[in-house]
Amino acid sequence: MLSKAQIKLIRSLHNKKFREETGMFIAEGKRLVEDIAASSIKIEHIYATTRYNGDLKHISITEDDLAEISALTAPQAIIALCRVPEVTGKLPDLKESMAIALDDIRDPGNLGTIIRIADWFGITNIFCSEESVEAYNPKTVQATMGSIARVNLFYVDLKEILAKYKNEGVPVYGAMLDGNNVYNEALTHNGILVIGNEANGISEGVARCVTNSVCIPSYAVQQGPESLNAAVATAVLCAEFKRR
């Protein structure tokens, strides 16, 4: 049985303020916790009920304890307290690889799904603007389905970073509604794909760093939606880059 102090600590990590103060976040579910355990992310404690059927060493707790500390409406059998990875000041070399840049992404589910998409397509680096949603809140962590353990996240001044790479000759592709049809563009094997805010797209300052604007054409017979969901657009564009 967990003590009141332990429950208070774990529940505090549902709040961004305390995640920042403690440098910890929570992860829930067998696949997610086991993926993190297999990565370089440090786990402080693992708690599990008798429903957990894996091999990780853990502290046994009751279902009532789990219900108190879980951030999920339907708590899973295992929860871990993890250390937020330390980010080094060294930026990745993008002469031979792709990265994703997110300009003010606000929805936790979108960010988590984009992290998962990046992992699927072998993209290991994501730059997030400082205004983007925090990556280690429970909703985002859950949406990554374990990919947060394999993708490097950098919260940066996006205009400054994109300008730096642009000056080094790295292509910067911006997903824009008025961009060129991505299926007709000559795409490179390296570069940065910029995805904008869910409602407003790419901001003016970031747009000035874009070297190639691309769009996914609509094939709707009648008047269709104005745009695609940010995560869906990311998946379609990443697939096209990798297909080339």
C-alpha positions in Angstrom: 0.0 0.0 0.0 1.3 3.5 -0.9 1.8 6.1 1.7 0.0 9.4 1.5 3.3 11.1 0.7 4.0 8.7 -2.2 0.4 9.3 -3.6 0.8 13.0 -3.2 4.1 13.0 -5.2 2.9 10.8 -8.0 -0.4 12.8 -8.3 1.6 16.0 -8.4 3.2 14.8 -11.6 -0.1 15.2 -13.4 0.7 18.9 -13.2 3.3 20.6 -15.4 4.7 22.8 -12.5 5.7 19.8 -10.5 7.1 17.9 -13.4 9.4 20.8 -14.0 10.3 21.1 -10.3 11.0 17.4 -9.9 12.3 16.6 -13.4 10.1 13.6 -13.4 7.1 12.3 -15.4 4.8 9.3 -15.3 4.3 6.6 -17.8 1.4 4.1 -17.7 0.8 0.7 -19.4 2.9 -2.4 -20.0 4.2 -1.6 -23.5 5.0 2.0 -22.6 6.8 1.3 -19.4 8.7 -1.7 -20.9 9.8 0.5 -23.8 11.1 3.2 -21.5 12.8 0.6 -19.3 14.7 -0.6 -22.4 15.9 2.9 -23.3 18.3 5.3 -21.7 15.6 7.1 -19.8 16.0 6.5 -16.1 13.1 5.1 -14.1 13.0 5.9 -10.4 10.2 3.6 -9.4 7.8 1.1 -11.0 4.4 0.3 -9.3 2.1 -2.5 -10.5 -0.9 -4.4 -9.4 -1.4 -8.2 -9.7 -2.8 -7.6 -13.2 0.7 -6.9 -14.5 2.1 -10.0 -16.2 5.6 -8.7 -17.3 9.1 -9.2 -16.0 10.0 -5.7 -14.7 10.8 -5.5 -11.0 8.2 -3.4 -9.3 6.6 -2.3 -6.1 3.2 -4.1 -5.6 0.2 -1.8 -5.1 -3.5 -2.3 -4.8 -6.1 -1.4 -7.4 -7.3 1.3 -5.1 -3.7 2.8 -5.0 -3.5 2.6 -8.8 -6.9 4.4 -9.2 -5.6 7.2 -6.9 -2.3 7.8 -8.8 -3.3 7.1 -12.4 -3.9 9.9 -14.9 -6.1 7.6 -17.0 -9.8 7.1 -16.8 -9.2 3.4 -17.1 -6.0 2.8 -15.2 -3.6 0.2 -16.6 -1.8 -2.3 -14.4 1.6 -0.6 -14.2 2.9 2.9 -13.8 6.4 4.3 -13.7 8.1 7.4 -12.3 10.7 8.4 -14.9 13.4 11.1 -15.2 13.0 13.6 -18.0 16.0 13.1 -20.3 18.7 15.7 -20.1 19.1 17.4 -23.4 22.7 18.2 -24.5 23.5 21.4 -26.2 24.8 19.6 -29.2 22.4 19.8 -32.2 22.1 16.9 -34.6 23.9 16.8 -38.0 21.2 16.9 -40.7 23.4 16.6 -43.7 22.3 13.0 -44.2 19.0 12.8 -42.2 15.6 14.2 -41.7 14.2 16.0 -38.7 10.8 17.5 -37.8 10.1 21.0 -36.5 6.9 21.8 -34.7 5.8 25.4 -34.7 3.5 26.0 -31.7 1.7 22.6 -31.7 -0.7 22.8 -28.8 -2.6 19.5 -28.6 -1.0 16.9 -26.4 -2.4 14.1 -28.5 -1.1 15.6 -31.7 2.4 15.9 -30.3 2.4 12.4 -29.0 1.1 11.0 -32.3 3.8 13.0 -34.2 6.5 11.5 -32.0 5.1 8.1 -32.8 5.1 8.9 -36.5 8.7 10.1 -36.4 9.7 6.9 -34.7 7.9 4.8 -37.4 9.7 6.6 -40.2 13.1 6.5 -38.5 13.3 10.2 -37.7 15.0 10.5 -34.4 15.0 14.3 -33.9 12.2 16.7 -33.3 12.6 20.4 -32.7 9.7 22.0 -30.8 9.1 25.7 -30.5 9.1 27.0 -26.9 5.4 27.7 -27.2 4.6 24.1 -28.2 2.8 21.8 -25.7 5.1 20.1 -23.2 6.1 16.6 -24.2 6.1 14.9 -20.8 2.5 15.5 -19.8 0.6 12.2 -19.4 -1.6 12.6 -22.5 1.4 13.2 -24.8 3.4 10.4 -23.2 0.5 8.0 -23.6 -0.1 9.0 -27.2 3.5 8.2 -28.1 2.9 4.5 -27.4 6.5 4.2 -26.2 8.2 6.2 -29.0 9.1 8.9 -26.6 11.9 6.6 -25.5 13.4 6.6 -29.0 13.0 10.1 -30.3 15.2 13.1 -29.2 13.1 16.3 -28.3 14.6 19.8 -28.4 12.7 22.8 -27.1 14.3 25.7 -28.9 14.0 29.1 -30.4 12.7 27.7 -33.7 13.5 30.7 -35.9 17.1 30.7 -34.6 17.6 27.0 -35.1 16.0 26.9 -38.6 18.0 29.9 -39.7 21.2 28.2 -38.5 20.5 25.0 -40.5 19.3 27.0 -43.5 22.6 28.9 -43.5 24.4 25.5 -43.5 22.5 24.5 -46.7 20.0 22.2 -45.0 16.7 22.3 -46.8 13.8 23.5 -44.7 10.4 22.2 -45.9 7.3 24.0 -44.7 3.9 22.3 -44.8 1.7 25.2 -46.1 -1.8 25.3 -47.7 -0.5 27.4 -50.6 2.7 25.3 -51.0 3.7 23.2 -54.0 2.2 19.8 -54.5 4.5 17.5 -52.6 3.9 14.7 -55.1 5.4 16.9 -57.9 8.4 18.2 -55.9 12.0 17.0 -56.1 12.5 16.1 -52.4 15.9 15.6 -50.8 16.9 12.8 -48.5 17.8 15.2 -45.7 16.3 18.4 -44.3 13.7 19.6 -41.8 10.0 19.3 -42.2 8.1 22.1 -40.4 4.6 21.5 -39.2 2.6 24.5 -38.0 0.0 25.3 -35.4 -3.2 23.4 -35.6 -5.3 26.5 -36.2 -2.9 29.1 -37.6 -0.3 27.1 -39.5 3.3 28.2 -39.7 4.1 31.5 -38.1 5.4 34.4 -40.1 8.9 34.4 -38.5 9.3 30.7 -39.0 8.0 30.9 -42.6 10.9 33.2 -43.5 13.2 30.3 -42.7 11.5 27.9 -45.1 13.3 27.1 -48.3 10.7 24.9 -49.9 6.9 25.1 -49.2 4.9 21.9 -49.8 1.3 20.9 -49.5 -0.8 17.7 -49.7 -3.4 18.3 -52.5 -7.0 17.6 -51.7 -8.9 15.2 -54.0 -12.3 16.0 -52.6 -15.0 16.0 -55.3 -17.0 18.7 -53.5 -16.0 21.3 -51.0 -14.0 19.4 -48.4 -12.2 20.3 -45.2 -9.9 23.3 -45.1 -6.9 21.3 -43.9 -5.7 18.0 -42.5 -5.0 17.3 -38.8 -1.4 18.2 -38.0 -0.4 14.6 -37.1 -2.1 13.2 -40.2 -0.3 15.7 -42.4 3.0 14.8 -40.8 2.4 11.1 -41.5 1.5 11.7 -45.2 4.5 14.0 -45.8 7.0 11.7 -43.9 5.8 8.8 -46.0 6.4 10.7 -49.2 9.9 11.8 -48.2 10.8 8.3 -47.2 9.3 6.8 -50.4 11.7 8.9 -52.5 
